[in-house]
Amino acid sequence: MTHEKPNRRDFLRTGLAGAAGAAAIGSNLTIMAQEAKGANERLGVGFIGVGGRCQSHINIVNGFQKQGLTEPVAVCDVYRPRLEAASKKCGGAKMYRAHEELLADPRVDLVCIATPDRHHAPQAIDAVNAGKDVYCEKPLTHWDQFALAKDLEAAATTNGKIVQVGTQYMADENYAKVSAMVKDGIIGTPVHAQLGYFRRGDWGERMTIPDANAKPGPDLDWERFLGDAPKVDFSVSRFFQWRLFWDYAGGPATDLLVHTFTPVFCLLGLDFPERVFGAGGCFQYDREVPDQCNIIADYKDGPSVVMMNSLSNYTGIETKIRGTNGIIILTGDGIRIVPIDPKTNKETDEIRMKWNGMGDTSKLWKNLLDCVKTREQPFSPISAAVRVQAPLSMGIIGHRENKVVKFDPGTKELVLS
C-alpha cells in the first residue's frame, strides 16, 4: 500500500481557495516590482512563522540590511504577541496574520519560512507560485507529506524560483570539490556510509511556553496552526511545543539527522533509495516522537547509509563514507580523504580540507542572496532536499508501521512492504 497523503545542532557530537487568487495577484505584482528593481537594490524579505528559530534568521537579515543587501519588510504569524515582537525587531515591518496576504505584498522579493514542519511545503509552494524566492527551514516537509515535496520541486522549477533549504551544515564550498573527487573515483565505488546526531536531553523539542494561559481567539489562530493536520482540541503544549508531536514533527529523523545526512547525500550525488528500515522509540522521555532513532537506507548498487541517533548520550561518531578504494571522514576540523591504492591495498597520500563555513547559517543566507541575483542553484537546493526527505520520511513511516518502506521509481511513491 502507498503511505502518503495525496495532497499534503558540535559536529562530532552530532555525529558529524482565496490563497490561489492572492498568489496570482502577488506573482504579477512581484514580477513588475522585480523588473523595476536594479541589480544592486536591497531584497525585500518577508518572514512566515516568527518563533524561536526565526529569531536567528531575523538577526542575520538585519545584519545584511546594514550592508545594503536586504530589507525586512513583512512578518507573519498566527500568534499576535510573537507577530508584534517580530515586527518591532524588524523595524516596524508590516504584520500579516495569513501567509497568503504577505505573499501578495509586492515589496517582498524573498520569503523565509520557519513555521512548523507541515506548513513548510504548502507555504513554499504558494511562495514560488507568487513569484518569490524562498529560504525554507528544514525539513522540507512534514514526514507524512512526501507528495508535497515533489510538488514543491515541480513548482519551483516551473516558476524558475530559487529554494534554499535550511540545512546549515551545507554552508561550505568544499562539498562541491569533494563531490567532484568522488565522481572521479578518489575512493573507488562508495559502498557504505555512517552518520549520526547525538546529544543528552530533549530540550530541543521542549520549546518554551511563553503563556501557559494562551487560548484560541483573536490573538491565536488555532485552525490556521493546524492546517491539514488532524483536527484536535487546542492545548498549550501542542501549540508551543509542537516538536513533541507526530502530527506536526518527525522527531530526530527530520529535526536532527537531516543535518548530518544532507552532506553525505550531496557528496555522493545520491538519488532516491530503494528501501529503508526505521527503528527506535521513546526509551527515556515522555513524548510522542522517539528519543532514539536509527535509519538504514539502501541505494541501488550502493551505498548502504546507516543513520544513528540518541538523545540520551552525547558520545558521537564521525561521519564516514567508505569506498572500495578509500574513505572520506568528516571531522570537527574538516574533511579527510584517505585513498587506497588498489594494487598494493595500502593508503596513499591523505587529503585534508579545513571547513569554510560549515554550520554557519549566515553563510547559507549569503549564498542564497547571491543566487537570487545570479539565478544559480544554492548550497542546499530543492532538488537535493526532496531526495533527502524521501529516506527520512520512509524511516519514520517504517518505524511507525513496523515495516520496510520501498521507493517505487515509476510512480515515485513510498510503498509499505
URJONOR-V106020 format. One record per pair of residues at least 4 apart in sequence whose ideal C-beta (glycine too) atoms are under 6 Angstrom apart, sorted by the first residue. I is the first residue (numbers start at 0). J is the second residue. Records with the same first field share a line. If there is no record, write none. Layout:
I->J / J
//
This chain:
0->415
1->412 / 414
2->396 / 413 / 415
3->145 / 146 / 413
7->144 / 147 / 227
9->13
10->15 / 331
11->15 / 315 / 331
12->197 / 313 / 315
13->196
14->194 / 195 / 196 / 197 / 259 / 315 / 316
15->317 / 318 / 329
18->99
21->99 / 103
22->102 / 125 / 128 / 129
24->103
25->29 / 102 / 103 / 129
26->129 / 130
28->105
29->105 / 130
30->130
32->105
36->40
41->69 / 70
42->69 / 108 / 109
43->70 / 72 / 106 / 107 / 108
44->60 / 69 / 71 / 109
45->73 / 101 / 107 / 110
46->53 / 74 / 111
47->75 / 98 / 112 / 114 / 122
48->53 / 113 / 114
49->53 / 74 / 76 / 81 / 85
52->113
53->113
56->111
57->88
59->361 / 364
60->69 / 71
63->68 / 69
64->69 / 70
68->368
71->89 / 92
72->92 / 106
73->92 / 93 / 101 / 104 / 107
74->85 / 86 / 89 / 92 / 94
75->95 / 98 / 101
76->81 / 82
77->220 / 223 / 224
78->219
79->218
82->94
86->92 / 94
95->100 / 101
98->122
102->125 / 126 / 129
109->132
110->126 / 131 / 133
111->134
112->119 / 122 / 123 / 135
113->136
114->118
115->241 / 247
116->138 / 141 / 248
117->141 / 226 / 228 / 247
118->122 / 226
119->123 / 135 / 140
120->140 / 144 / 147 / 151
123->133 / 135 / 151
124->151 / 154
126->131 / 133
127->154 / 155 / 158 / 160
128->154
132->160 / 161 / 371
133->162
134->163 / 367
135->164
136->165
137->164 / 165 / 166 / 257
138->253 / 257
139->148 / 164 / 384 / 388
140->144 / 147 / 148 / 388
142->249 / 253 / 392 / 395
145->392 / 413
148->385 / 388
152->381 / 385
155->160 / 162 / 381
161->370 / 371
162->381
163->367 / 377 / 379
164->379 / 384
166->258 / 261 / 379
167->358 / 360 / 363
168->258 / 262 / 357 / 358
169->261 / 378 / 379
170->356 / 359 / 362 / 363 / 378
171->354 / 355 / 356 / 357
172->355
173->334 / 352 / 355
174->265
177->266 / 334
178->266
180->185
185->338
186->322 / 324 / 325
187->322 / 323 / 324
188->322 / 323
189->267 / 302 / 320 / 322
190->301 / 302
191->302 / 303 / 321
192->263 / 302 / 304 / 320
193->305 / 319
194->259 / 260 / 263 / 306 / 318
195->307 / 316
196->255 / 256 / 259 / 308
197->309 / 313 / 315
198->310 / 313
199->313
201->205 / 284 / 290 / 310
204->242 / 243
205->240
206->239 / 240
208->235 / 239
211->235
213->219 / 235
215->219 / 221 / 233
221->233
228->246
229->246
236->240
237->244
241->247
242->248
243->286 / 287
244->287
245->287
248->288
249->253 / 395
250->288 / 289
251->255 / 256 / 292 / 308
252->256 / 292 / 391 / 394 / 395
253->257 / 391
256->260 / 306 / 308
260->264 / 306
261->387
264->269 / 387
265->383
269->298
270->386
271->386 / 389 / 406
272->296 / 298 / 390 / 406
273->297 / 299
274->297 / 403 / 405
275->296 / 390 / 393 / 394 / 397 / 404
276->295 / 397 / 403
277->294 / 394 / 395 / 397 / 398
278->293 / 398
279->289 / 291 / 292 / 293
280->289
281->289 / 290
282->291
283->290 / 311
284->290
290->310
291->309
292->308
293->307
294->306 / 394
295->305
296->304 / 390
297->303
298->302
317->328
318->329
319->326 / 328
320->327
321->326
324->339 / 341
325->337 / 338 / 339
326->337
327->336
328->335
329->334
333->352 / 353 / 354
334->352
335->351
336->350
337->346 / 349
338->347
339->346
340->345 / 347
356->362
366->377 / 378
367->377
370->375 / 377
376->380
383->387
388->392
393->404 / 413
396->400 / 404
397->402 / 404
400->415
402->415
403->416
404->413 / 415
405->414 / 416
407->412 / 414
//
